[in-house]
Amino acid sequence: MAILNLKPTHKPIKLYYQSLKKFQQLGAINEGAVKVAFADLLTACCQQFNWTLVQENSIQLTKKKLIRVDGLLVRDDTLKHGIWEAKDSEDDLAKEVKNKFAKGYPKDNIIFQSPERVIIWQGGKQVFDGEITKPEALVESLKLFFEYRPPQIENWEKAATEFGERVHNLGEKLVELIQSQRKTNKKFIAAFDGFSNICRQSINPNISDAAVEEMLIQHLLTERIFRQIFDNPDFTRRNIIAVEIEKVINALTSKSFSRNHFLEEVDYFYLALEEAAKTIKDYSEKQHFLNTVYEKFFQGFAVKVADTHGIVYTPQSIVDFMVKSVDEILKKEFKKSLSHKGVHILDPFVGTGNFLMRVMREIRKTALPDKYKDELHCNEVMLLPYYIAAMNIEHEYLEATRKYEPFEGICLVDTFSVQEALQLDLFTPENTQRVQRQQDSEIFVVIGNPPYNAWQQNENDNNKNRKYEEVDRRVAQTYSKDSKATNKVSLSDPYVKAFRWAADRIKDEGIVALVTNSSFIDNIAFDGMRQHLAQDFDAIYVLDLGGNVRTNPKLSGTTHNVFGIQVGVSINLLIKKKEGKKSQCQIYHAVVDEFWRKEEKYAYLEKCQHLGGVDWEEIKPDKKNTWLTAGLQAEFETFIPMGTKETKAAKGEVTDTIFKLFSNGVKTNRDVWV
């Protein structure tokens, strides 16, 4: 349960009363003026929980009914926490409350406030009505408002926490069961071996039996959620991958195993989840709710999967900015739009489908059926997000057209290995056909959030990034070959491969829009990468959102980073034109305030809307492919190097470096042991 740490003597309370006093002195007593003080107070309280106060927000009550509230408190899992309605001293607050309820305002958790009085309704009942001229009463009302949880949500939070703790043990029990059945259950042995072969052909030729078992466990533990929360009883029959997995599960349950009986010990979690979901009417909120479930699942069950694949959700403001920027570039540079026929769009790392859903909202309603059928594409390599993305995208289309159509543009495949696996059957004949159709398409836009994870903390984690023959070869012969750096391990990061892959995938013309680790902007290991990006594209826009905790210890990942991670983040828009190739790539750079909180960065992106709203600075790389040259001293180039690979390899005396020999020194790669 969230506890608000707030006392009458705390600074936000004092500032609130000081602001009211100033407004009174200025004669500014209308609602528009005095509500600013309370908004600042709510924002200060939100920061304790990483929540956001969204002011002047519209809420959809029904398909035809919309209300506009002064403030909406949104939790870190994007669920609505409560509503704030502000009035001035001249208003009859009790009368205003009745008027709002008559218009259909919810009675869930809503605070009505004037400078002298607060009324709070929770769970359909009035729980507070009192003067707030004294700080003690103000604190009491705020604690009521912030600490409230509907019973269903409170039960869900408790169950989710316990589920996160117990799911690992439950998974281990399933592993033991699967392994024992693989020794004795002939029907299951045949089904499992067949499924493993499909996985090796489709996803990774080196995939282990343990990874296949993990996929089965993911399906077993989560398919009920899709059926119940999203009222989709046909999920396991509609989804072409779920159909194949159900065959293996059925073989497993054919001999002395009942999935319902096995899951009895966490039945309370599913029930709490279903009860909480009943309180959520809006489908988009259910999607966000499911993301929280997804996160809890991986935190408890597959920590290393989450680490290797960089599981993280892209904030909506980033998605909106990128999609609108792509549409703006299409219009200005290519005289096209996202709705234009022939503009094939691919999200190669689709996750739960957020980018593609936002693209669909930007497409004209009349163009959407054809785009959905033929020109929207996405890939996902992990089973659980693949399920969620397929369901989310199909529902988005249903909402837009009032007609259900399966989304045939989604593939269960590893984007980086598609070229290597074209001759194989990719999971099912239907999935193979989808992959082939995507490969045959002239992709014009690549958009998404690739995983980034170059450095595992411990060699014993056995959690390194997978190697890909074709993409790794392209990185080696371009980014790595032309780098002057000695340590190039960062070039093995998946996000670097994503840039290389995307630049090749759009061929002669198109747009690449990726939100990634920002280290390539100025890190020496990426000099070759920067060189080739400038060669491959005609224009590059890099919006640096900061948040690199590793280089600035004054920052907090959870507070200042837009993803809540430790590395810096940038939005990157790259344009390649077939005609009128410029002699030199134009590179534009912008950076937000390093100490902005993530909410301020989201607000900035919302204000800008797209790249046209950003104040860009054109940058001129130096001869060493350094993009950010401000403050660098030119005479540094004249200094004698300490040592180089060339002199180390040369025979005889060395005259152009200080040392001939150098090394990394002792490296155990087993620091935990040491």
C-alpha positions as CSV (number, residue, x, y, z in Angstrom):
1,M,0.0,0.0,0.0
2,A,1.3,3.5,-0.9
3,I,1.8,5.8,2.1
4,L,2.0,9.5,1.4
5,N,4.9,11.0,3.4
6,L,3.4,14.5,4.1
7,K,3.3,16.6,7.3
8,P,2.0,20.1,8.0
9,T,5.6,21.4,8.3
10,H,6.7,20.0,4.9
11,K,7.8,22.4,2.2
12,P,4.9,21.7,-0.4
13,I,2.3,22.5,2.3
14,K,4.0,25.8,3.2
15,L,4.4,26.7,-0.5
16,Y,0.7,26.1,-1.1
17,Y,-0.4,28.5,1.6
18,Q,2.2,31.1,0.6
19,S,1.0,30.9,-3.0
20,L,-2.7,31.4,-1.9
21,K,-1.6,34.5,0.1
22,K,0.2,36.0,-2.9
23,F,-2.9,35.4,-5.2
24,Q,-5.1,37.1,-2.6
25,Q,-2.7,40.1,-2.4
26,L,-2.9,40.4,-6.2
27,G,-6.7,40.1,-6.2
28,A,-6.5,36.9,-8.3
29,I,-9.2,34.8,-6.6
30,N,-10.8,33.2,-9.7
31,E,-10.5,29.4,-10.2
32,G,-8.0,29.7,-13.1
33,A,-5.5,31.5,-10.8
34,V,-5.9,29.7,-7.4
35,K,-6.0,26.2,-8.8
36,V,-2.3,26.6,-9.8
37,A,-1.3,26.4,-6.1
38,F,-3.2,23.1,-5.6
39,A,-1.8,21.7,-8.8
40,D,1.7,22.3,-7.6
41,L,0.9,20.6,-4.3
42,L,-0.6,17.6,-6.1
43,T,2.5,17.4,-8.4
44,A,4.8,17.4,-5.4
45,C,2.8,14.5,-3.8
46,C,2.8,12.6,-7.1
47,Q,6.6,12.6,-7.2
48,Q,6.7,10.3,-4.2
49,F,5.1,7.5,-6.2
50,N,6.4,8.4,-9.7
51,W,2.8,9.3,-10.7
52,T,1.8,12.1,-13.1
53,L,-0.8,14.8,-12.7
54,V,-2.3,15.4,-16.2
55,Q,-4.1,18.7,-16.2
56,E,-7.1,19.6,-18.3
57,N,-7.6,16.0,-19.3
58,S,-10.5,14.4,-21.2
59,I,-12.0,11.1,-20.0
60,Q,-14.2,8.9,-22.1
61,L,-17.2,7.8,-20.0
62,T,-19.0,6.1,-22.8
63,K,-18.6,5.9,-26.6
64,K,-20.6,9.1,-26.9
65,K,-19.9,10.8,-23.6
66,L,-16.8,12.8,-22.7
67,I,-15.9,14.8,-19.6
68,R,-13.1,17.2,-19.1
69,V,-11.5,17.3,-15.7
70,D,-9.1,19.8,-14.1
71,G,-6.7,17.0,-13.2
72,L,-6.2,13.3,-13.6
73,L,-3.7,11.4,-11.4
74,V,-2.1,8.6,-13.4
75,R,-0.1,5.9,-11.7
76,D,3.2,4.5,-13.0
77,D,1.4,1.6,-14.5
78,T,-0.8,4.1,-16.4
79,L,-3.9,3.2,-14.5
80,K,-6.1,6.2,-13.4
81,H,-5.8,6.8,-9.6
82,G,-8.1,9.7,-9.1
83,I,-9.7,12.9,-10.4
84,W,-9.3,16.5,-9.2
85,E,-11.9,19.2,-9.7
86,A,-11.0,22.8,-8.7
87,K,-13.3,25.6,-7.8
88,D,-12.8,29.1,-6.4
89,S,-14.0,30.6,-3.1
90,E,-17.1,32.1,-4.7
91,D,-18.4,28.7,-5.7
92,D,-20.8,26.6,-3.6
93,L,-18.6,23.5,-3.5
94,A,-21.4,21.1,-2.4
95,K,-23.6,22.4,-5.2
96,E,-20.8,22.0,-7.7
97,V,-20.3,18.4,-6.6
98,K,-24.0,17.6,-7.3
99,N,-23.8,19.2,-10.7
100,K,-20.7,17.2,-11.7
101,F,-22.3,13.9,-10.6
102,A,-25.4,14.8,-12.5
103,K,-23.1,15.0,-15.6
104,G,-21.9,11.4,-14.9
105,Y,-18.6,12.2,-13.2
106,P,-17.3,9.0,-11.5
107,K,-17.5,8.6,-7.7
108,D,-14.5,6.3,-7.5
109,N,-11.8,8.6,-6.1
110,I,-12.5,12.2,-6.8
111,I,-11.4,15.3,-4.9
112,F,-13.3,18.6,-5.2
113,Q,-11.3,21.5,-3.9
114,S,-11.6,25.2,-3.3
115,P,-9.1,27.3,-1.4
116,E,-11.1,26.8,1.9
117,R,-12.7,23.4,1.5
118,V,-12.2,19.9,0.2
119,I,-14.9,17.2,-0.5
120,I,-13.7,13.6,-1.3
121,W,-15.8,10.8,-2.7
122,Q,-14.4,7.2,-2.8
123,G,-16.2,4.0,-3.7
124,G,-19.5,5.7,-4.2
125,K,-19.5,7.4,-0.8
126,Q,-18.5,10.8,0.6
127,V,-15.5,10.2,2.9
128,F,-14.3,13.7,3.6
129,D,-15.9,17.2,3.8
130,G,-14.0,19.8,5.7
131,E,-12.2,23.1,5.8
132,I,-8.5,23.1,4.7
133,T,-7.5,26.5,6.1
134,K,-5.5,24.6,8.6
135,P,-2.5,22.5,7.3
136,E,-3.4,19.5,9.5
137,A,-6.8,19.1,7.7
138,L,-5.2,19.6,4.3
139,V,-2.7,16.9,5.0
140,E,-5.5,14.5,6.2
141,S,-7.5,15.1,2.9
142,L,-4.4,14.5,0.7
143,K,-3.5,11.3,2.5
144,L,-7.0,10.0,2.0
145,F,-6.9,10.9,-1.7
146,F,-3.4,9.5,-2.4
147,E,-3.6,6.3,-0.3
148,Y,-7.0,5.1,-1.5
149,R,-7.2,1.9,-3.3
150,P,-10.4,0.3,-4.6
151,P,-10.7,-3.1,-2.9
152,Q,-10.3,-4.9,-6.2
153,I,-7.1,-3.0,-7.1
154,E,-5.8,-3.4,-3.5
155,N,-6.4,-7.2,-3.7
156,W,-4.7,-7.3,-7.2
157,E,-1.6,-5.4,-5.9
158,K,-1.2,-7.9,-3.0
159,A,-1.8,-10.9,-5.3
160,A,0.6,-9.5,-8.0
161,T,3.4,-9.0,-5.4
162,E,3.0,-12.5,-4.1
163,F,2.6,-13.9,-7.7
164,G,5.9,-12.2,-8.6
165,E,7.5,-14.0,-5.6
166,R,6.0,-17.4,-6.3
167,V,5.9,-17.6,-10.1
168,H,9.6,-18.6,-10.2
169,N,8.9,-21.7,-7.9
170,L,5.8,-22.5,-9.9
171,G,7.9,-22.4,-13.1
172,E,10.5,-24.7,-11.6
173,K,7.7,-27.2,-10.7
174,L,6.5,-27.1,-14.3
175,V,10.1,-27.6,-15.5
176,E,10.3,-30.7,-13.3
177,L,7.0,-32.0,-14.6
178,I,7.9,-31.4,-18.3
179,Q,11.3,-33.1,-17.9
180,S,9.7,-36.1,-16.2
181,Q,7.1,-36.4,-18.8
182,R,9.7,-36.2,-21.5
183,K,11.1,-39.5,-20.1
184,T,7.8,-41.4,-19.8
185,N,5.0,-39.8,-21.9
186,K,5.5,-41.0,-25.5
187,K,2.8,-38.7,-26.8
188,F,4.3,-35.7,-25.1
189,I,7.9,-36.7,-26.2
190,A,6.8,-36.7,-29.8
191,A,5.0,-33.4,-29.5
192,F,7.8,-31.7,-27.6
193,D,10.5,-32.9,-30.0
194,G,8.4,-31.7,-33.0
195,F,7.8,-28.3,-31.3
196,S,11.5,-28.0,-30.5
197,N,12.5,-28.6,-34.1
198,I,10.0,-25.9,-35.1
199,C,11.5,-23.4,-32.6
200,R,15.0,-24.1,-33.9
201,Q,13.9,-23.5,-37.5
202,S,11.9,-20.5,-36.6
203,I,13.6,-18.6,-33.9
204,N,17.2,-19.8,-33.2
205,P,19.0,-22.9,-34.5
206,N,20.8,-23.1,-31.2
207,I,17.8,-22.8,-29.0
208,S,18.0,-25.0,-25.9
209,D,15.4,-27.4,-24.6
210,A,15.2,-25.2,-21.5
211,A,14.2,-22.3,-23.7
212,V,11.5,-24.3,-25.4
213,E,10.2,-25.5,-21.9
214,E,10.1,-21.8,-20.9
215,M,7.9,-21.0,-23.9
216,L,5.4,-23.7,-22.8
217,I,5.4,-22.4,-19.3
218,Q,4.8,-18.8,-20.4
219,H,1.8,-20.1,-22.4
220,L,0.5,-22.2,-19.5
221,L,0.7,-19.4,-17.0
222,T,-0.7,-16.6,-19.1
223,E,-3.3,-17.9,-21.6
224,R,-6.1,-17.7,-19.1
225,I,-5.4,-13.9,-18.8
226,F,-6.1,-13.4,-22.5
227,R,-9.3,-15.4,-22.3
228,Q,-10.7,-13.8,-19.2
229,I,-9.5,-10.2,-19.0
230,F,-10.0,-9.5,-22.7
231,D,-13.1,-11.7,-23.0
232,N,-11.3,-13.6,-25.8
233,P,-12.3,-17.2,-25.4
234,D,-11.2,-18.1,-28.9
235,F,-7.7,-16.8,-28.4
236,T,-6.0,-20.2,-28.5
237,R,-7.9,-21.1,-31.7
238,R,-7.5,-17.8,-33.5
239,N,-3.7,-17.3,-32.9
240,I,-1.7,-19.4,-35.3
241,I,1.2,-19.9,-32.8
242,A,-1.1,-20.5,-29.8
243,V,-2.7,-23.4,-31.8
244,E,0.7,-25.1,-32.1
245,I,1.6,-24.7,-28.5
246,E,-1.8,-26.0,-27.4
247,K,-1.1,-29.2,-29.2
248,V,2.0,-29.7,-27.1
249,I,0.1,-28.8,-23.9
250,N,-2.7,-31.2,-24.8
251,A,-0.1,-33.9,-25.1
252,L,1.3,-33.0,-21.7
253,T,-2.1,-33.1,-20.1
254,S,-3.0,-36.4,-21.7
255,K,-1.3,-38.3,-18.9
256,S,-1.9,-37.5,-15.2
257,F,-1.7,-33.7,-15.5
258,S,-4.5,-31.1,-15.2
259,R,-3.5,-27.6,-15.8
260,N,-6.4,-26.3,-13.7
261,H,-5.4,-28.5,-10.8
262,F,-1.7,-27.6,-11.1
263,L,-2.5,-23.8,-11.1
264,E,-4.8,-24.0,-8.1
265,E,-2.2,-22.6,-5.7
266,V,-2.1,-19.3,-7.7
267,D,-5.8,-19.3,-8.5
268,Y,-6.2,-16.4,-6.1
269,F,-3.9,-14.3,-8.4
270,Y,-6.0,-15.0,-11.5
271,L,-9.2,-14.3,-9.6
272,A,-7.8,-11.0,-8.1
273,L,-6.6,-10.1,-11.6
274,E,-10.0,-10.7,-13.1
275,E,-11.8,-8.8,-10.4
276,A,-9.5,-5.8,-10.8
277,A,-9.9,-5.9,-14.6
278,K,-13.7,-5.7,-14.2
279,T,-13.2,-2.2,-12.8
280,I,-11.4,-1.1,-16.0
281,K,-13.9,-0.3,-18.8
282,D,-11.6,1.2,-21.4
283,Y,-9.7,-1.3,-23.6
284,S,-6.5,0.9,-23.7
285,E,-6.4,0.9,-19.9
286,K,-6.7,-2.9,-20.0
287,Q,-3.7,-3.0,-22.3
288,H,-1.7,-0.9,-19.8
289,F,-2.9,-3.2,-17.0
290,L,-1.8,-6.2,-19.0
291,N,1.6,-4.6,-19.4
292,T,1.9,-4.5,-15.6
293,V,1.0,-8.2,-15.4
294,Y,3.5,-8.9,-18.1
295,E,6.2,-7.0,-16.2
296,K,5.4,-8.8,-12.9
297,F,5.6,-12.1,-14.8
298,F,9.0,-11.5,-16.2
299,Q,10.4,-10.0,-13.0
300,G,9.4,-13.2,-11.2
301,F,9.9,-15.8,-13.8
302,A,12.4,-14.8,-16.5
303,V,14.7,-12.1,-15.2
304,K,17.5,-13.1,-17.7
305,V,15.0,-13.1,-20.6
306,A,14.0,-9.5,-19.6
307,D,17.7,-8.5,-19.4
308,T,18.8,-10.0,-22.7
309,H,15.9,-8.7,-24.7
310,G,15.8,-5.3,-23.0
311,I,12.1,-5.6,-22.0
312,V,10.9,-2.0,-21.4
313,Y,7.8,-0.1,-22.5
314,T,8.0,2.9,-24.7
315,P,6.1,5.9,-23.1
316,Q,3.2,7.1,-25.2
317,S,4.6,10.6,-25.6
318,I,7.7,9.1,-27.3
319,V,5.6,6.8,-29.6
320,D,3.3,9.8,-30.5
321,F,6.3,12.0,-31.3
322,M,8.0,9.4,-33.5
323,V,4.9,8.4,-35.4
324,K,3.9,12.0,-36.1
325,S,7.5,12.8,-37.1
326,V,7.6,10.0,-39.6
327,D,4.3,11.3,-41.1
328,E,5.7,14.8,-41.2
329,I,8.9,13.6,-43.0
330,L,6.9,11.6,-45.5
331,K,4.8,14.7,-46.4
332,K,7.8,17.1,-46.6
333,E,10.5,15.0,-48.1
334,F,8.5,12.4,-50.2
335,K,5.1,14.0,-50.8
336,K,3.5,11.0,-49.2
337,S,1.9,10.0,-45.9
338,L,1.4,7.0,-43.6
339,S,-1.9,6.5,-45.4
340,H,-0.3,6.5,-48.9
341,K,-0.5,3.3,-50.9
342,G,2.9,1.6,-51.2
343,V,4.3,2.9,-48.0
344,H,5.1,-0.3,-46.2
345,I,5.7,0.1,-42.5
346,L,7.6,-2.4,-40.3
347,D,8.2,-2.5,-36.5
348,P,10.9,-5.2,-36.3
349,F,10.7,-5.3,-32.4
350,V,7.0,-4.9,-31.9
351,G,6.8,-5.8,-28.2
352,T,3.2,-5.3,-27.2
353,G,2.3,-3.4,-30.4
354,N,2.2,0.2,-29.3
355,F,4.0,1.7,-32.3
356,L,1.9,-0.1,-34.9
357,M,-1.4,0.8,-33.0
358,R,-0.4,4.5,-33.0
359,V,0.4,4.2,-36.8
360,M,-3.0,2.8,-37.4
361,R,-4.6,5.8,-35.6
362,E,-2.7,8.2,-37.9
363,I,-3.9,6.4,-41.1
364,R,-7.1,7.6,-42.8
365,K,-10.1,5.4,-42.0
366,T,-10.7,4.8,-45.7
367,A,-7.1,3.7,-46.2
368,L,-6.8,1.5,-43.1
369,P,-8.4,-1.8,-44.4
370,D,-5.9,-2.0,-47.3
371,K,-2.9,-0.9,-45.1
372,Y,-3.9,-3.4,-42.4
373,K,-4.2,-6.2,-44.9
374,D,-1.0,-5.6,-47.0
375,E,1.3,-2.9,-45.7
376,L,1.6,-3.1,-41.9
377,H,4.3,-5.5,-40.7
378,C,5.9,-6.4,-37.4
379,N,8.1,-9.1,-35.8
380,E,8.4,-10.4,-32.3
381,V,10.7,-13.1,-31.0
382,M,9.2,-13.7,-27.5
383,L,6.0,-15.6,-27.2
384,L,4.2,-13.5,-24.5
385,P,4.6,-10.1,-26.1
386,Y,3.8,-11.7,-29.5
387,Y,0.4,-12.8,-28.1
388,I,-0.3,-9.4,-26.6
389,A,0.7,-7.5,-29.7
390,A,-1.5,-9.7,-32.0
391,M,-4.5,-9.2,-29.7
392,N,-3.9,-5.4,-29.3
393,I,-3.5,-4.7,-33.0
394,E,-6.5,-6.8,-33.9
395,H,-8.6,-4.9,-31.3
396,E,-7.4,-1.5,-32.6
397,Y,-8.6,-2.5,-36.1
398,L,-11.9,-3.7,-34.6
399,E,-12.4,-0.4,-32.8
400,A,-11.6,1.6,-36.0
401,T,-13.7,-0.4,-38.5
402,R,-16.3,-2.3,-36.3
403,K,-15.1,-5.5,-38.0
404,Y,-12.8,-8.2,-36.7
405,E,-10.0,-9.3,-39.1
406,P,-7.0,-11.4,-38.0
407,F,-3.8,-9.4,-38.3
408,E,-1.6,-11.3,-40.8
409,G,1.3,-8.8,-40.7
410,I,2.7,-10.1,-37.4
411,C,5.4,-12.8,-37.4
412,L,6.9,-14.8,-34.6
413,V,10.5,-14.6,-35.8
414,D,13.8,-13.0,-34.8
415,T,14.2,-10.0,-37.1
416,F,18.0,-10.3,-37.3
417,S,17.8,-13.9,-38.4
418,V,15.1,-13.7,-41.0
419,Q,17.5,-13.6,-43.9
420,E,19.3,-16.7,-42.6
421,A,16.1,-18.7,-42.0
422,L,14.2,-18.0,-45.3
423,Q,14.6,-21.6,-46.5
424,L,13.1,-23.0,-43.3
425,D,9.5,-23.5,-42.1
426,L,9.1,-20.7,-39.6
427,F,6.9,-22.3,-36.9
428,T,3.8,-22.9,-39.0
429,P,3.1,-22.8,-42.7
430,E,1.0,-19.6,-42.1
431,N,3.9,-18.0,-40.1
432,T,6.3,-18.9,-42.9
433,Q,4.1,-17.3,-45.5
434,R,3.8,-14.2,-43.4
435,V,7.6,-13.9,-43.1
436,Q,8.1,-14.5,-46.8
437,R,5.5,-11.9,-47.7
438,Q,7.2,-9.4,-45.4
439,Q,10.6,-10.1,-47.0
440,D,9.1,-9.6,-50.5
441,S,7.7,-6.2,-49.4
442,E,9.5,-2.9,-50.2
443,I,9.7,-1.6,-46.7
444,F,9.7,2.3,-46.7
445,V,9.5,3.0,-42.9
446,V,11.2,1.1,-40.1
447,I,10.0,2.3,-36.7
448,G,10.4,0.9,-33.2
449,N,12.3,0.4,-29.9
450,P,15.1,-2.2,-30.4
451,P,16.6,-3.9,-27.3
452,Y,19.9,-2.7,-26.0
453,N,22.2,-4.7,-23.8
454,A,25.9,-5.0,-24.6
455,W,27.3,-5.6,-21.2
456,Q,26.2,-8.4,-18.9
457,Q,27.4,-7.9,-15.4
458,N,28.8,-11.3,-14.8
459,E,30.3,-13.8,-17.3
460,N,28.6,-16.6,-15.3
461,D,25.1,-15.3,-16.2
462,N,25.4,-17.0,-19.6
463,N,23.3,-14.2,-20.7
464,K,25.2,-12.7,-23.7
465,N,23.6,-11.4,-26.8
466,R,23.1,-13.9,-29.6
467,K,25.3,-13.8,-32.6
468,Y,23.8,-13.4,-36.1
469,E,25.8,-14.3,-39.1
470,E,24.5,-11.9,-41.6
471,V,23.9,-8.8,-39.4
472,D,27.2,-9.3,-37.5
473,R,29.0,-9.6,-40.8
474,R,27.5,-6.3,-42.0
475,V,28.4,-4.6,-38.7
476,A,32.0,-6.0,-38.9
477,Q,32.6,-4.9,-42.5
478,T,31.3,-1.3,-41.8
479,Y,30.9,0.1,-38.3
480,S,33.7,-2.1,-36.8
481,K,36.1,-2.0,-39.7
482,D,36.2,1.8,-39.9
483,S,36.4,2.4,-36.2
484,K,39.7,3.6,-34.7
485,A,38.7,2.4,-31.2
486,T,40.5,-0.5,-29.5
487,N,37.6,-1.8,-27.5
488,K,34.6,-2.4,-29.8
489,V,32.5,-4.6,-27.6
490,S,29.7,-1.9,-27.6
491,L,29.2,-2.6,-31.3
492,S,27.7,-6.0,-30.3
493,D,24.8,-4.3,-28.7
494,P,21.5,-5.2,-30.4
495,Y,20.5,-1.6,-30.9
496,V,23.7,-1.1,-33.1
497,K,22.7,-4.2,-35.1
498,A,19.2,-2.6,-35.4
499,F,20.7,0.5,-37.1
500,R,22.7,-1.6,-39.5
501,W,19.8,-3.9,-40.3
502,A,17.3,-1.1,-40.8
503,A,19.7,0.9,-43.1
504,D,20.0,-2.2,-45.3
505,R,16.3,-3.1,-45.1
506,I,14.9,0.1,-46.5
507,K,17.4,-0.2,-49.4
508,D,17.6,3.0,-51.6
509,E,14.9,5.1,-50.0
510,G,12.9,5.4,-46.8
511,I,12.9,6.4,-43.1
512,V,14.3,4.8,-40.0
513,A,12.9,5.9,-36.7
514,L,14.4,4.3,-33.6
515,V,14.4,5.2,-29.9
516,T,17.7,3.8,-28.6
517,N,20.6,4.0,-26.2
518,S,22.2,7.4,-27.0
519,S,25.9,6.3,-26.5
520,F,26.5,6.1,-30.2
521,I,26.3,9.9,-30.4
522,D,29.6,10.6,-28.7
523,N,31.3,7.4,-27.6
524,I,34.6,6.7,-29.3
525,A,33.7,3.1,-30.1
526,F,31.0,4.3,-32.4
527,D,33.1,6.5,-34.7
528,G,32.8,4.0,-37.5
529,M,29.1,3.7,-37.0
530,R,28.7,7.5,-37.2
531,Q,30.8,7.5,-40.4
532,H,28.5,5.0,-42.0
533,L,25.3,6.5,-40.8
534,A,26.4,9.8,-42.5
535,Q,27.2,7.8,-45.6
536,D,24.0,5.8,-45.7
537,F,21.5,8.7,-45.1
538,D,20.9,12.1,-46.4
539,A,19.6,13.6,-43.2
540,I,19.8,12.6,-39.5
541,Y,17.9,14.0,-36.6
542,V,19.0,13.1,-33.1
543,L,17.0,14.2,-30.1
544,D,19.0,13.4,-27.0
545,L,16.7,12.8,-24.0
546,G,19.6,12.4,-21.6
547,G,19.2,10.3,-18.5
548,N,22.7,8.6,-18.5
549,V,23.0,7.7,-14.8
550,R,26.4,6.1,-15.4
551,T,28.1,9.3,-16.6
552,N,26.2,11.6,-14.2
553,P,25.7,10.2,-10.7
554,K,23.5,13.2,-9.7
555,L,20.8,11.7,-11.9
556,S,18.3,9.0,-10.9
557,G,17.2,6.4,-13.5
558,T,13.7,6.2,-12.1
559,T,13.4,10.0,-11.9
560,H,15.2,11.5,-14.8
561,N,15.4,8.7,-17.5
562,V,12.4,8.4,-19.8
563,F,12.6,4.6,-19.5
564,G,13.7,4.4,-15.9
565,I,16.9,2.8,-16.9
566,Q,20.6,3.6,-16.4
567,V,21.8,4.5,-19.9
568,G,20.9,7.6,-21.9
569,V,18.2,7.6,-24.5
570,S,17.7,9.3,-27.8
571,I,15.1,9.5,-30.5
572,N,16.7,9.1,-33.9
573,L,15.1,9.9,-37.3
574,L,17.1,9.0,-40.4
575,I,16.1,9.9,-43.9
576,K,17.4,8.2,-47.1
577,K,16.4,9.6,-50.5
578,K,16.9,7.9,-53.8
579,E,17.0,11.1,-55.9
580,G,19.0,14.2,-55.4
581,K,21.7,12.7,-53.2
582,K,23.5,15.4,-51.2
583,S,27.2,15.6,-51.2
584,Q,27.2,15.5,-47.4
585,C,24.7,14.2,-44.9
586,Q,22.9,17.0,-42.9
587,I,23.0,16.1,-39.2
588,Y,20.8,17.9,-36.7
589,H,21.0,17.6,-32.9
590,A,18.9,18.7,-30.0
591,V,19.2,17.9,-26.3
592,V,16.8,18.4,-23.4
593,D,17.8,19.7,-20.0
594,E,19.9,17.0,-18.3
595,F,18.1,17.6,-15.0
596,W,14.6,17.5,-16.3
597,R,12.4,14.9,-14.7
598,K,11.0,12.3,-17.1
599,E,7.6,13.9,-16.8
600,E,9.0,17.2,-18.1
601,K,10.6,15.3,-21.0
602,Y,7.2,13.7,-21.8
603,A,5.5,17.1,-21.7
604,Y,8.2,18.6,-24.0
605,L,7.6,15.9,-26.6
606,E,3.8,16.5,-26.3
607,K,4.4,20.2,-26.8
608,C,6.7,19.7,-29.8
609,Q,4.3,17.1,-31.4
610,H,6.8,16.1,-34.1
611,L,10.3,17.0,-35.3
612,G,9.0,20.3,-36.7
613,G,8.5,21.6,-33.2
614,V,12.1,21.0,-32.1
615,D,14.8,23.7,-32.1
616,W,17.5,21.8,-34.0
617,E,21.2,22.7,-34.3
618,E,23.0,21.5,-37.4
619,I,26.3,19.9,-36.5
620,K,29.4,19.4,-38.6
621,P,31.4,16.2,-37.9
622,D,35.2,16.5,-37.8
623,K,37.5,14.3,-39.8
624,K,37.4,11.6,-37.0
625,N,33.6,11.4,-37.3
626,T,33.1,13.2,-34.0
627,W,29.6,14.7,-34.1
628,L,29.7,16.7,-30.9
629,T,32.8,18.9,-31.3
630,A,31.9,21.8,-29.0
631,G,34.7,22.4,-26.5
632,L,37.2,20.1,-28.2
633,Q,40.7,21.4,-28.7
634,A,42.1,21.1,-32.2
635,E,45.7,20.7,-31.0
636,F,44.8,17.4,-29.3
637,E,45.2,15.9,-32.8
638,T,48.9,16.8,-32.7
639,F,49.7,15.0,-29.5
640,I,51.8,11.8,-29.7
641,P,49.6,8.7,-29.0
642,M,50.3,6.5,-26.1
643,G,50.1,3.5,-28.4
644,T,48.3,2.2,-31.5
645,K,47.4,-1.2,-32.9
646,E,49.6,-0.5,-36.0
647,T,52.8,0.2,-34.0
648,K,52.0,-2.8,-31.7
649,A,52.0,-5.0,-34.8
650,A,54.9,-3.4,-36.6
651,K,58.5,-4.7,-36.4
652,G,61.5,-2.8,-35.3
653,E,61.7,0.5,-33.3
654,V,58.7,2.8,-32.8
655,T,59.0,6.5,-33.3
656,D,55.5,7.8,-33.6
657,T,54.0,6.5,-30.3
658,I,55.2,6.5,-26.7
659,F,54.7,2.8,-26.1
660,K,55.0,-0.1,-28.5
661,L,53.2,-2.7,-26.2
662,F,50.0,-2.3,-24.3
663,S,47.2,-4.6,-23.0
664,N,44.0,-4.7,-20.9
665,G,45.9,-6.2,-18.0
666,V,44.5,-8.9,-15.9
667,K,40.8,-9.7,-16.8
668,T,39.1,-12.6,-15.0
669,N,35.7,-12.2,-16.5
670,R,34.7,-13.8,-13.3
671,D,34.7,-10.8,-11.0
672,V,32.0,-12.3,-8.6
673,W,34.2,-15.3,-8.0
674,V,37.3,-13.2,-7.5
